[in-house]
Structure formats: structure tokens, C-alpha cells
Amino acid sequence: MIRRLYASENNNGLDYIIVEKMNRVKKRLSGVVFIGIALMLMANSGGSPGGKTGSPGDKKVSCATNGGCHGPKTPNSQELISTTIPASGYMPGSEYTITISAILSGKSRFGFELVAEDSTGEAKGSFVGNSEVNASGNRATHRFQGTNGSGQKTWNIVWKAPAIPSGDLTFYAAVLAANDNGTTSGDEVILDNEVVKQSSTASISDFLDRQISIYKNPVAEVLNISGGLSNSTKLSILSLKGDVLYSSDFSPKVNISYLPSGSYILKLEKESVVLRKAFIKR
């Protein structure tokens, strides 16, 4: 109704006003879209949103998959990962350097996400952050300070192996290589994985044996046991002949005041692991 009224009075002027208003609306909408994209890129320039390594634990999701902020597109493959873990395998609780190096010409902004998983897809170990790397528990990603590159980018990340031996592990890395044009156009995603072995000398029993301690020893009344064992561990006190004198679920404090003075064996059982510690009752 309004359009017809003004058109009858000044058709040319109306057309101009309508076109002008439509152009303004389009400019505002395009501005909102551009700002939205820019904000998204700025947010991710400070680190991956998480769960985008393409690993089994991440359900093979990456930034290149459908629903990812830089997809859908087919990711590239490249040997990104190298480590200081020896061929003999990692030792529980030890620290190693994981290096990610990406090469893609024409790209000037890079980001990454890294995780180590066991055969079930559970993340293992923890990362240590630095000026270019943001570490959050068992995942690592880039900081904004660590995104600049000229056709290539390298990050060095300290990884601490899990305290309890976890078998062979696989590192999964995803790298985003962007041309920094303010949009996702021309961005590429690179995926890689690297399997590392657990050291054959790092048995669970050997490790726990080094961690579990008895104090004070000799002991008069209460036997204190340290090492972070759970209630699922079975605890027994044996004579030197192997007779069971006491048995219960694990407790960090055990009253032994009733025992005669002499030497005894503390036996700890958890699944297939059996540990024995000698102690003296005063």
C-alpha cells in the first residue's frame, strides 16, 4: 500500500529510496557476516576449540570435516610429528619433546591441536605449555603468539608420559594452514599420527614398586603405606613362611600393634600385579 501511494506521487523518487534502503540493508548484513567470520577466526587464533585432531577419541572430527569451521574439505596428509621418545619406548612419568612441523607454501598463519591416545581412544599423558603453546591437561594447541609463519611453522611441545604404563600410544596432530585473508577461503587442514611404544622394561609392578613405600620401618604400632593405591587393591600381611596373618582391602594405615616383634611381608595385589615389601615389627 505504501509503495503504491508513493509511486503514484513520485515513482522515480520511490525507486531510488527503495533501492538505497535495500543497498544499506545488504551492506549491514554483509558487515555482520564479515564480523562474525572475523570473530570466529580471531577466537581460534588463540587455540583450537578442542576435539579436532581427527583421532578416534575425537570421533575422527577435525576442522576440515562437515560441521568444522574450515570444512567440509578433504584434509591433506603430511609427516608432521617427530619425538625424542627412543625406539625402545617411553618410560612412565618421563618427559619428552614432541615436535610438529608443517610446510605449505603460500600460507602465513598456522595453528594446531595435539593429543596422545591409547588403543581405546582415551587421552594419555599431559602437555606443558610455553610462549607459543597452550597446554590443557592431555591436549595441546597453539597460542596467538605461535601462529605466524611463512610457508612453514614448527612447534616444540613437552609431553609427560602417563604415570602408569599404558601400552603403545598414538599421537594425533591436526594443523590448520591459513592464508590470513580474513575468511576461511584457501585454508588447508593437515592431519598426521605417530605410534610410540611403551618401554619393555617399564612393567607395572616395577613402576609401582618404586612408588610404594612403607614408613616408619621398623614400626611399632601403625604401618603407613604411601603410593596412592585404591581400595580395589588387596592388602595382606604374611609371615616369612607365607602364612596369611591379616587380610583386607587397601588402607594407607594398618594397625600391627598385636603382632609379635619380628620380620613380616606386606603383600599388595591389584589385578595381575603382586608386590611384596618386607618390614620389621619392633
C-alpha positions in Angstrom: 0.0 0.0 0.0 2.8 2.5 0.9 4.8 1.6 -2.2 1.8 2.3 -4.5 1.0 5.5 -2.7 4.4 7.0 -3.1 4.8 5.5 -6.6 1.8 7.4 -7.8 3.3 10.6 -6.4 6.9 10.2 -7.4 7.7 6.9 -9.0 11.4 7.7 -9.7 12.0 9.1 -6.2 10.4 6.0 -4.7 12.5 3.6 -6.7 15.6 5.5 -5.6 14.6 5.4 -2.0 13.8 1.7 -2.0 17.0 0.7 -3.8 19.0 2.9 -1.5 17.4 1.3 1.6 18.0 -2.2 0.2 21.7 -1.4 -0.5 22.1 -0.2 3.1 20.5 -3.4 4.4 22.8 -5.6 2.2 25.8 -3.7 3.4 24.8 -4.1 7.0 24.1 -7.8 6.6 27.4 -8.4 4.8 29.1 -6.4 7.5 27.6 -8.6 10.2 28.6 -11.8 8.3 32.2 -10.5 7.9 32.4 -9.5 11.5 31.1 -12.9 12.5 33.7 -14.7 10.4 36.4 -12.4 11.7 35.5 -13.0 15.3 35.5 -16.8 14.7 38.9 -16.6 13.2 40.2 -14.4 15.9 38.8 -16.7 18.6 40.5 -19.8 17.0 43.8 -17.9 16.5 44.3 -18.2 20.3 43.9 -22.0 20.2 41.8 -24.9 18.8 38.3 -25.2 20.3 39.2 -28.8 21.2 38.3 -32.2 19.9 39.5 -31.5 16.3 42.6 -33.8 15.9 40.8 -36.4 13.7 41.7 -39.1 16.3 39.4 -42.0 17.3 38.8 -40.3 20.6 37.6 -37.2 18.7 35.4 -39.4 16.6 37.7 -38.5 13.6 36.4 -34.9 13.7 38.7 -32.1 12.5 38.3 -28.6 11.3 38.0 -30.0 7.8 35.1 -32.3 8.5 31.5 -31.3 7.8 30.5 -29.0 10.6 34.1 -27.9 11.2 34.8 -24.2 10.9 37.1 -24.8 7.9 35.2 -27.5 6.1 33.9 -29.6 4.6 37.0 -30.4 2.6 39.5 -33.3 2.2 42.4 -32.8 4.7 46.0 -33.1 3.5 48.4 -35.7 4.8 52.0 -34.8 5.8 54.6 -36.1 8.2 54.1 -33.6 10.9 55.2 -35.4 14.1 58.6 -36.2 15.4 59.5 -37.0 19.0 62.5 -37.5 21.3 61.0 -40.8 22.6 63.6 -43.5 21.9 62.9 -46.5 19.7 62.8 -48.6 22.9 59.8 -46.7 24.0 58.6 -44.2 26.6 59.1 -44.6 30.4 56.2 -43.8 32.7 56.4 -40.3 34.2 59.3 -39.2 31.9 59.2 -36.1 29.8 59.8 -35.9 26.1 59.7 -33.3 23.4 57.1 -33.6 20.6 57.8 -31.5 17.5 55.2 -30.6 15.0 56.5 -29.2 11.7 54.1 -28.2 8.9 55.1 -27.0 5.4 52.6 -25.4 3.0 53.6 -22.7 0.6 51.5 -19.5 0.4 50.3 -19.8 4.0 51.2 -17.3 6.6 49.1 -18.3 9.7 49.3 -21.7 11.3 47.5 -23.5 14.2 47.5 -27.0 15.7 46.0 -29.4 18.1 47.8 -32.5 19.6 46.7 -35.4 21.7 48.1 -38.9 22.6 45.6 -41.8 22.8 45.7 -45.4 23.8 44.1 -48.2 21.8 40.6 -47.4 23.3 40.8 -43.7 22.2 41.5 -42.4 25.8 43.8 -39.5 26.0 47.1 -40.2 27.9 49.9 -38.1 29.4 49.9 -34.4 29.8 51.5 -31.4 28.0 53.5 -28.5 29.3 52.7 -25.0 27.8 55.2 -22.4 26.6 55.1 -19.0 24.9 53.7 -20.5 21.7 51.8 -23.4 23.1 48.7 -23.6 25.3 48.5 -26.9 27.3 45.4 -28.0 29.0 45.8 -31.4 30.6 46.2 -34.1 27.9 45.8 -31.7 25.0 48.0 -29.0 23.5 47.2 -26.3 21.0 48.7 -23.0 19.7 48.8 -19.6 21.3 48.2 -16.5 19.2 52.0 -15.7 19.6 52.8 -19.0 17.9 50.7 -18.7 14.7 52.9 -16.6 12.3 54.8 -18.5 9.6 56.0 -18.0 6.1 55.1 -21.2 4.2 56.0 -23.3 7.3 55.7 -23.5 11.0 57.3 -25.6 13.9 56.2 -26.0 17.5 58.1 -27.9 20.2 55.8 -29.3 23.0 56.9 -31.0 26.2 54.9 -34.2 26.9 54.9 -36.0 30.2 54.2 -39.7 29.8 51.4 -41.2 31.9 52.5 -42.2 35.4 51.1 -45.7 35.0 52.3 -47.7 32.0 49.6 -47.5 29.3 50.9 -49.6 26.5 51.6 -48.3 23.0 50.2 -44.9 22.3 49.4 -42.9 19.2 50.0 -39.1 18.8 47.4 -37.4 16.6 48.0 -33.9 15.3 45.9 -31.6 13.2 47.4 -28.4 11.6 45.5 -25.5 10.1 47.4 -23.6 7.4 45.7 -20.3 6.5 46.5 -17.6 4.0 45.3 -14.9 6.6 42.8 -13.3 4.2 40.2 -12.7 6.8 38.0 -15.7 5.7 38.3 -19.5 5.6 38.7 -19.4 1.8 42.0 -21.1 0.8 42.7 -22.6 4.3 44.0 -26.1 4.4 43.9 -28.8 7.2 46.8 -31.3 7.6 46.5 -34.5 9.6 49.1 -36.9 10.9 49.6 -39.6 13.5 52.6 -41.3 15.1 52.7 -44.5 17.1 55.1 -44.7 20.1 55.9 -47.8 22.1 56.0 -48.3 25.8 59.4 -49.4 27.1 59.5 -53.2 27.6 61.4 -52.5 30.9 58.5 -50.4 32.2 56.4 -53.1 33.8 53.6 -52.0 36.1 55.0 -54.0 39.0 58.4 -52.4 38.7 56.9 -49.0 38.5 54.6 -49.4 41.5 57.4 -51.0 43.4 59.5 -47.8 43.0 56.5 -45.6 44.1 55.1 -47.5 47.1 56.9 -47.1 50.4 56.4 -48.2 54.0 57.2 -45.8 56.9 58.4 -45.9 59.5 60.3 -49.1 59.2 60.9 -50.7 61.7 57.4 -49.9 63.0 55.9 -50.3 66.4 52.1 -49.8 66.1 50.8 -48.4 62.8 52.2 -49.3 59.4 51.9 -46.3 57.0 51.8 -47.1 53.2 52.2 -44.4 50.6 51.8 -44.6 46.8 48.2 -43.7 46.0 46.7 -47.2 45.8 43.0 -47.6 45.6 40.5 -49.6 47.6 40.5 -52.2 44.8 43.9 -53.2 46.0 44.1 -56.3 48.2 46.3 -56.0 51.3 47.8 -58.9 53.3 50.4 -59.3 56.0 52.4 -62.6 55.8 54.8 -64.3 58.0 58.2 -65.1 56.5 56.9 -68.7 55.9 54.0 -67.2 53.8 51.2 -67.7 56.3 48.4 -65.0 56.0 48.2 -63.1 59.3 46.0 -60.3 58.2 43.9 -59.5 55.0 41.7 -56.6 53.9 41.1 -54.0 51.3 43.8 -51.4 51.0 44.2 -48.8 53.7 47.1 -46.4 54.0 47.3 -47.1 57.7 47.3 -50.6 59.2 47.4 -51.4 62.9 50.0 -54.0 63.6 50.4 -53.5 67.4 49.1 -57.0 68.0 51.9 -58.7 66.1 54.9 -60.1 67.9 58.2 -58.5 67.2 59.9 -59.8 64.2 60.0 -59.6 60.4 57.0 -59.7 58.1 55.9 -59.3 54.5 53.4 -56.7 53.3 51.6 -58.2 50.2 49.7 -55.9 47.8 47.6 -57.3 44.9 45.9 -55.4 42.1 44.6 -57.3 39.1 47.6 -59.3 37.8 50.2 -57.3 39.8 51.6 -58.6 43.1 54.0 -56.6 45.2 55.8 -57.6 48.4 57.5 -55.3 50.8 59.4 -56.5 53.9 59.1 -54.7 57.2 60.1 -55.2 60.8 57.8 -55.0 63.8 59.5 -53.7 66.9 
